[in-house]
Amino acid sequence: MNLWERRIYFLNLLAEHLLLSLGSLLAVTFLGILLGVFVFYSTKGRKIILPLINFLYTIPSIAMFGLLIPLVGIGLNNALIVLILYGLLPMVRSTYSGFKEVPPQLIEAAQGLGSTPRQVFTNIYFPLALPSILSGLRITVVMIVALAGLAALIGAGGLGQAIFRGLNTMNTGLIVAGSLGISLFAILGDQWIGQFEKNESLLHVISRNATKRQKNRILFPTIFVMMCAIMAMIYLNPLGSKNAKTIVVASKPTSEQFILGEIIAQEIENNTDIIVVRKFGIGGGTTNIQPAMLSGDLDIYVEYTGTAWLNVLKKDLPDNHLIDFENLNEIYQNQFKLKWLGLLGFNNTYGLAISNKDSQIKNITDFSQLALQSRDFTFGAEFDFFERNDAFPGLKRTYPFGFRKLEEMDINLRYKAFEEGKINAVDVFTTDAQIKNLDLKVLKDDKNYFPNYEAGIVIRKQIIEKYPEVENLLSKLEGKISTEKMQELNYEVEIQQKSPAEVAKNFLKTLDEKNGK
């Protein structure tokens, strides 16, 4: 699917990015100037606020998004808080510096002529500090627009979603389109604020002596931005009603999850009048989605039994490593008020893989044989594989691996690293399309360390009570996707570059035909 065919998708992302950036900018401008003025007049306040803002600025932005999830959840509120916090430093600094650089003799002269403190502020301090404030605002605009791209990781939407989806599905076109969109936004925002700075326009516009041309240089771009924001709000909320029937479908940041999320969303949209809000590609996966499900920010997503048992419930595996699904579902309902709507039919468990060539040359077919020759291999995996108890830490206790080197990377880049020769052993999921594409040999887990990771739809019980038809509708997907079929769907997205929406649509169409619908 080319970019033009995705125009509605990109229009949504543009509208989300505009509103997120503009909302943050307005809040930062007001709070930044207010705090900048306060720290100028208050010595005690300056000693507290400036170091605090500097400290917040040193925290990596992606970490800040994650730190706020337990407090405010995922989505818009989280993104706004982070963008505002990071935008404060340049605004507070530029406001404070602008006021500080006002010549003292001008203040003394004004006071000698009987000017009140308020008159000194409005007629001397603020006008002379304005160029510095506007300079700081230009920096803030570019920074906020760029940083808003990361908000997609916590389900806040925006053009960053195209970038991360492109990384997740190996689609360079999406990455380029999302990056160029953010760059264009940043350039236009910089030029817009630049008009104020070049013409000292805040003063000119309110001045009776301002020429019509001077006013138009500011008023027209500003009106245009406001009109775009209003249209974006109308476009993203066409119903204009808080009582609209909506369901929020979430997904983890993988091709498979994008496809499954689309299957769920389209099945609901095709058979009900419920509006589906897509929150796809949420960074951190279960770690961030589970709390959002409990808080009601998300309603439905696809989870895996092994992840649920080990990482959510934090229970030990049975001796046979087989998870009792009925027991798992009962615990979820009683403890979390979440329900599993059966299992979809495929097992996407962990595995380890090397090239077929290395497998044949070194005669390696299982984990134990790989462990004996692990010094010859550089092993690469996603970050959480090295952290999760059910992954590398426990794996090393079962098999005596001693890899030459360990490489941690984003989950969607590990196959690229394998292809480029940076690693020659990798963790895989059994439904990964790249297994076939890169001619990998998936090794046998001869000691049965990894449990089953059977996929199933998890939904909030409150949603079932509100929309009982959804349970019946989605339960029909139980057992309809085999492991081979899921690998085929992933292949269509990652290798053939089809969109998850298109793949999901074709799957549902075929399923309906089989059911005689």
N, C-alpha and C positions, 0 to 999 in steps of 0.2 A: 504494500500500500504506500503510495507516494504522499508527500507532505500536503499537496493540495487536497487530497481525499481526507486528510485529517484536519481540515480547516476548522471544523466545529470544535474539535478537541483543543486546538491551539487558541481559538477565540476564547474558550473558557479559561485557559491558563493565563492568557493576556489580561483578561478582566480580573482574575484573582490576584495576579501580581500587581496590577495597578492599584487596586483597593488596599492591599496589604501594605504596599510601599507608601502610598499617600496617607493612609491612616496613621502609620508609624511616624511619618515625617511631620505631620501636623502636631502630634503629641510631643515629639522630640523638640520641635521649634519652640513651642510654648514652655515646656518644662525646662529646656536648656537655657533659654534666655532668663527665665525666672530664677533658676539656680545660679546662673552666672552673675546676675545682679546681686543676689543674696550673698554670695561668697565675696563679692567686691566690698560690700558694706559691712560684712560680719567677719572679723578676724577669727573668732572661734569656729564659725561655720566653715570657713576656708580650710582650717586645719583638719576638719573631719571629712567634708564632702569631696574635696579634690583627691586626697589619697584613696578614698573609698571608690570613686569613679575610676581612678587609675587601676586599682586592684581588679575591679570587675572587667576592665578592658583586657587584662592579661589572661583571663580564663578563655580557653578556646571556645569559639561560638558553638560548635557542634556539641561540646560538653555541656554548655549552658542549656541548650534545648533539652538534653537528657536529664539534667539536674532538676528542671522545673516540672517534669512529667508527674512525679508523685504529688506535687503541690497543686498544679492547675490542669493536669491531663495533657492530652495532645491537641493539635489543631490550632485554630486562630488565636485564642487567648495566649497560649504558650509563645507563638511566633511574635505576637505584638509586644509582649513583655521583653523578649530577648532583643528585638530590633530597637526598642526604645532605650533599653539599658546601654546597648552598644553605640547608639547615636548620641547619647548624652555627652560623652567625653569631648568630641570636637566642638559641640555647641557651647558647653559650659566654659571650656578653655577659651574659645574665640570671644565670647561675651565678656568674660573677666579681663582678658588681655586688652580688648577694645576700650573698656572703661578705664583700665589702669594707665593706658597710654595717652589719655586726655591731658593736655598741658595744665599743670596746677595753676599757672598764672591766669588762665581763662576763668577758672573756678573762683579764684580770689577776686577777680575783677567783677564777676557777676554778683558775688556775695556783697562786694563793696557798693554795688549799685542798688542793693536792697532786694535781690532775687531770693525767693523762698527755696527751700530744698527741692520742692516739687518742680519749680521753674528751672532750677539748675539741671535737674535730671532730664526733663523733657526738651529743653532748649539747647543744652550743651552736651551733657554726657551721652545721651542716646544718639543724637545725630552724628556726633564725632566717632562714636563706637560702631556705628552701623556698617561701614566697610569691612571691619574685622568680623562682625557677626555674619554678614553675607558670605564672606570668604569661608567661614566655618560651615555655613549652611550648604555651600556647594560640595564640600568634602563629605558632609553628612548624607546628602542626597545620593551620591554615587555609592557610598558604603552601604546604605540601607537597601538600595535596589539590588546590589550584588549579594548582600547577606540574605535577602529574602529568598534567594534561590535555594538556600539550605532548608528553608521552612518546609519544603516538600517532604523531608525525611520524617516529620512528625505530623503529616497529614494536613498541612495548611494550604496545600495547592501551590499555584504559581508556576512560572516557567522552569523552575528547578525540577519539577516533576518530569518534564520532557527529557532533561539531562539524565536523571537517575533511571528513568525507564529505558533510555537508550543504552545506558551502561548495563542494566539488568538483562536486556534482550539482544545485546550485541548489535545495536542499530546506530550506526554513525550519524545517519541523517537526523535522527531525533536529538542527538547530543549537540550537533552543530546548530540546529534550529533553535534549541533552547538557549544555547550560549549566545548566539547572535541576538536573540530577542532580549536577553538581559542586558547585553552590551548597548543595544539601541536605546532601551529604556534609560540606562544610566547616562548616555550621551545627551538625550533629549532633556532629562531632568537637570543635568549640569548646565545646558544652554538656557533653560528656562530661568533658573536662579541667576545665571550670568547676566540676564537682561536687567535684573534689579541692580546687580553690582556695577555694571558698566555705566548705567545712567543715574546712579544714586536715586533710583526710581521711587523708592518709598517716599522720599521727600518731594520729588517732582510731581507725583500723582496727586498728592494732597495739597500741592501748592497752586494758588490761583494763577501764578505766572507760568505754569507748565504748558508747553505747547501740545497741540492735539497729537502730533507725531510721537512725542515722548510718552503720553498716556497710552496710546495705542500699542506701543512696543511692549508694555506690561499687561495692559488689560486684555488684549486679544489672546496671548498665550495662556494667561491665567484662566480666562473664561473657557478656553478650549480644554484645558486640563480638568476643570470642574465639570464640564459637560461630559467628557469621557468618563469621569468617575461616576456621574449620575447614570449614564447609559450602562456602565458596567454593573452597577447595583441593580438596575432594572433587569438586565439580562440574566444575572445570576439568581435573581429572586422573582421570576415572572409571576408567581402566584400572589405575591404580596400578602400572604396569610400565614400567621403563626400556627394555624390549625391544619396546615397541609399534611397529608399522609405521607410520611417519609420514613425510609429505612437507610441506615448508613452501613454500607458493605466495605470491609477493610481487607487488605492483603499485605503479606510480607513482601520484601523487595526482591522477588525472583520471577522469572518468566512463568514458571508453573503457577505461582500464586496470582499473577496478573490474569492468566487464562481462567483459573478457577473463580476468581473474583468476578470476571466478566460473565461467566456461565451463570453464576448466582444472580447477578444484577439483571442480566437480560431475561432470565427465566421469570423473575418477579415483574419486570416491566412489561413483558409480553402477555402476561396472564392476569395482571391486576391493574388497578389505577393508582398504585403506590409509587411515589417518586423515589428513585434510588439515588442516594448520594454516594459517590465512589471516593473512598479514602485508600488509594492503592500505594504500595511501595513504602510502607511505614518502616523507617529505620529501626533496627534493634529487634524486629520480628516480635516473637512472643513476649519478650521482656517489656516492650512498650504497649503491645496490643492488649494483653491480658488486663492490666490495670485500667485501660480505657474502656474495655468491655464492662468491667465492674462498676465504673463511674457512669456508664451510660453514654459515653462519647461515641462508642461504636456499638453496632448491633449484631453483625454477622461476620464471620471469617472462617477460613479453613485451617484446621489445626491437625497435628499428627499425634497419634497415640503415644509414641515414645517420648516426644517432647512434653506432652501434657503430664505423663506419669512421672518423669524424672525431673523436669525443670519447673513445672507449675506446682504439682503436688509434692515434689521432692521426696518421693518414695523410692525404696530400693526395689530392684527388679526381682521377680520370682526366680527360683533356681533354674527353671526352664527358659527364662527370658521372654516368656509369653505373657502379654498384658491382657487381663480380663476386661474386655470392653464394657460389659454390662456393669461391672463394679466401678470402672472409671466414670461412666456416664452418671451413675447414681451419686458418686462423690461430687461430681461437678454440679449436679442439680441441688444437692443439699447444702454444699459449702459455698457455691458461687452464684446460685440461681441461673446457671447456664446449662443448656441442654445440647447433647450431640444428636443430630438427626441422622443417625446411622453412619455407615462408612461408604466412601465413594467406590471402593473396589481395588485400589492400587496401594502398594507398599513402597514408599519412597525412603528406604532405609539408607544409612551411611554405608560407604564402602571405600576401599583404597584401590587405586589404579596406577598402572605404569603402562608404558607403550607395549604394544604386542611384540615389537622387535626385541625390547629388553627382556620381556617375559620368555621368549623363545631362546635367546642367547644365554641368559643366566638361569634358565629353567626355574622360573619363579611363577607359581600358580596360586599360592595362598599367603596369608598373613605371616605365618611362621617362617616360611622360606624367605619372605621379604625382610623379616627381622634379622635373619642370619646374615644377610648381605646389605643391611641398611646403611652401612658406612659408605656405600657407593652411590647413595641417593640423596638428593636435596628435596625435602618434602615441603609442599606448600598447601596451605588451607586458609579458610576464612578466620577472622579474628576470634569469633566465639567458639570455634572448634577447639582452640587451645585452652579455652576457659571452662567450657561446659564439662560437668562431671561425667556425662554419658559419652564424651568424645575423647580427646587426646589424653587427659590425665588418667582416666581409667584404662584406656587402651594400652598405655605404656606399662601399667601394672599387670596386664594380661599377656602382652607380647613384649619381649626385650628389645624394643626399637632403640637404635642409636644412630639416627640419621646424621649425615655429614653436616647438614645445615637445615634449619627450620626457617621458612619464609611465611610471615603473616601478611594477609592482603584482603581486600574486599572480596566478598563471596563471588562476585561476577567477573573478577579479573584473574582468578586462579587458572582457568583454562587458557587464557591469553598468555599467561606466564609459562605454562606448559608448552604451548605452541612455539614460543620464542626461545625455548631451551633454558629458561631461568630456573626451572624446577623439572625434575624427571620422575616425581612421585606426587600424587595428589589425592585429596579426599574427594569422593563423588557421592552423588545421590543416584539411586538406581534408575530414576526416570530422566536423568540428564541427557539432553540431545547431543551434547558434545562428546559423549562416550563413543558414539558411532562416527561422528564427524572427524575426530582425532585418532580413530582406530586404537582405542585404549583397551587394555586388558583389565577387567574388574576382577580383583583377586578374591579368593574364597576366604570367608571368615571362619577358619577351621575350628576355632574354639567358641564360636557362636557368641562373640562379645556383644555385638550390636543387636538391640531388640528390633522388633517390627515398628515401623513408622507409618501406620496406616492412616490415610487422610480421611477426615470427616468434617462435616459442617457443624460449627458451634454457633448457637444463637441464644440471645438473652430470653429468658422465660417471659419477661414482661412484654417482649415483642410478640411472642406466641399468643399471649392473652389478648393483645391489642389487635393483631392481624392473624387469626387462627388459620386463614387460608394459606399463609406462607409456609407453615409447617407441612401441610399436606403436599404443597407444590414442590418443595425442596426435597422432601422425603422420597420423591419419585426418582431422584438422582442416585439413590443408594445402589451400589454395586454396578453402576453403569460405565465406569471408567477403569479399564484394566491398566496394569503397569505398562504394557506395550502401547496401549492407546495414549496414555499420558506422555510417554516418551515421544510418540509421533506428534502430538500436539505441541510439545516443547520444540521439536525439530522444525515445525512450520514457522514458529516465531523466531527462534534464534538463528536458524540457518537459512530458511527461505524468506526471512524478513517480513512475514505477514504480521499484521497488528493483532494483539490479543483479542480485541473486539471482533475482528473478522474470523479468527479461528474459533472463538466461542460461538459465534453465530452459526457457522457451518456445522459445528458439532451438534448444537441444539436442533438444527434443521434435520440432520441425519437421524438423530434420536427420535424426533417426532415422526419421521417417515417410518421408522422401524415399529413405532407404537401405533401406526395407522392413524395418526392424528391429522 
